[in-house]
Amino acid sequence: MYKHIGLLYKGLRKKLKDPNFRDLKTVIKERVMKFRHNKEAITQTEKPIRLDKARMYGYKAKQGFVSAVCRVRKGGRNEGRPTGGRKPTGYKKLTPIKSIRRIAEERTQRRFMNLEILNSYPLYEDGQYKYFEVILIDKHHPVIMADKDVNYLCKPEHTHRVFRGLTPAGHKVRKNRTE
């Protein structure tokens, strides 16, 4: 089943233009409109939208597992042109060192401080935003404590691991650093 869900989302941009997939297009459009017009950038969902990806990254349909959708603005940040004196070049493009996915994870962690980030994956992107689904767990829940696959996150050294770059999105940034 998960294989078929993954195939449905593969090549999504092409499928949205194809008239044969108009049902898929309406479902995705409604979902994106709901998230785009939501005032809050982080929304808790009842269950994961991409069930195949969530299961691949460790989600289980148990108590203690939570999924949330985070919206992050695309692109780097601009800084104003300096006034007076010589004008240095390269002031326009301020590329963040952290990936947008990691920024989404950190914002979600700040919103749900009692939960721990398990993993995240991209959902959709439009001209202005990127949408990520973040899988979280409640490390104090008895079901999570009894689950041998994820109970390592219940240890105190895994508290707020996203801020220290210990999630997969953080590892990707840290692996090239020599410190």
SULVEN-V783263 format. One record per residue. N is the residue number from 1. SS is DSSP state (alpha for helix, beta for strand, coil for the rest). Layout:
n=N ss=SS
n=N ss=SS
This chain:
n=1 ss=coil
n=2 ss=alpha
n=3 ss=alpha
n=4 ss=alpha
n=5 ss=alpha
n=6 ss=alpha
n=7 ss=alpha
n=8 ss=alpha
n=9 ss=alpha
n=10 ss=coil
n=11 ss=coil
n=12 ss=alpha
n=13 ss=alpha
n=14 ss=alpha
n=15 ss=alpha
n=16 ss=alpha
n=17 ss=alpha
n=18 ss=coil
n=19 ss=alpha
n=20 ss=alpha
n=21 ss=alpha
n=22 ss=alpha
n=23 ss=alpha
n=24 ss=alpha
n=25 ss=alpha
n=26 ss=alpha
n=27 ss=alpha
n=28 ss=alpha
n=29 ss=alpha
n=30 ss=alpha
n=31 ss=alpha
n=32 ss=alpha
n=33 ss=alpha
n=34 ss=alpha
n=35 ss=alpha
n=36 ss=alpha
n=37 ss=coil
n=38 ss=coil
n=39 ss=coil
n=40 ss=coil
n=41 ss=coil
n=42 ss=beta
n=43 ss=beta
n=44 ss=beta
n=45 ss=beta
n=46 ss=coil
n=47 ss=coil
n=48 ss=coil
n=49 ss=coil
n=50 ss=coil
n=51 ss=alpha
n=52 ss=alpha
n=53 ss=alpha
n=54 ss=alpha
n=55 ss=alpha
n=56 ss=alpha
n=57 ss=coil
n=58 ss=coil
n=59 ss=coil
n=60 ss=coil
n=61 ss=coil
n=62 ss=coil
n=63 ss=coil
n=64 ss=coil
n=65 ss=beta
n=66 ss=beta
n=67 ss=beta
n=68 ss=beta
n=69 ss=beta
n=70 ss=beta
n=71 ss=beta
n=72 ss=beta
n=73 ss=beta
n=74 ss=coil
n=75 ss=coil
n=76 ss=coil
n=77 ss=beta
n=78 ss=coil
n=79 ss=coil
n=80 ss=coil
n=81 ss=coil
n=82 ss=coil
n=83 ss=coil
n=84 ss=coil
n=85 ss=coil
n=86 ss=coil
n=87 ss=coil
n=88 ss=coil
n=89 ss=coil
n=90 ss=coil
n=91 ss=coil
n=92 ss=coil
n=93 ss=coil
n=94 ss=beta
n=95 ss=coil
n=96 ss=coil
n=97 ss=coil
n=98 ss=coil
n=99 ss=coil
n=100 ss=alpha
n=101 ss=alpha
n=102 ss=alpha
n=103 ss=alpha
n=104 ss=alpha
n=105 ss=alpha
n=106 ss=alpha
n=107 ss=alpha
n=108 ss=alpha
n=109 ss=alpha
n=110 ss=alpha
n=111 ss=alpha
n=112 ss=coil
n=113 ss=coil
n=114 ss=coil
n=115 ss=coil
n=116 ss=beta
n=117 ss=beta
n=118 ss=beta
n=119 ss=beta
n=120 ss=beta
n=121 ss=beta
n=122 ss=beta
n=123 ss=beta
n=124 ss=beta
n=125 ss=beta
n=126 ss=coil
n=127 ss=coil
n=128 ss=coil
n=129 ss=beta
n=130 ss=beta
n=131 ss=beta
n=132 ss=beta
n=133 ss=beta
n=134 ss=beta
n=135 ss=beta
n=136 ss=beta
n=137 ss=beta
n=138 ss=coil
n=139 ss=coil
n=140 ss=coil
n=141 ss=coil
n=142 ss=alpha
n=143 ss=alpha
n=144 ss=alpha
n=145 ss=alpha
n=146 ss=alpha
n=147 ss=coil
n=148 ss=coil
n=149 ss=coil
n=150 ss=coil
n=151 ss=alpha
n=152 ss=alpha
n=153 ss=alpha
n=154 ss=alpha
n=155 ss=coil
n=156 ss=alpha
n=157 ss=alpha
n=158 ss=alpha
n=159 ss=coil
n=160 ss=coil
n=161 ss=alpha
n=162 ss=alpha
n=163 ss=alpha
n=164 ss=alpha
n=165 ss=coil
n=166 ss=coil
n=167 ss=coil
n=168 ss=alpha
n=169 ss=alpha
n=170 ss=alpha
n=171 ss=alpha
n=172 ss=alpha
n=173 ss=alpha
n=174 ss=alpha
n=175 ss=coil
n=176 ss=coil
n=177 ss=coil
n=178 ss=coil
n=179 ss=coil
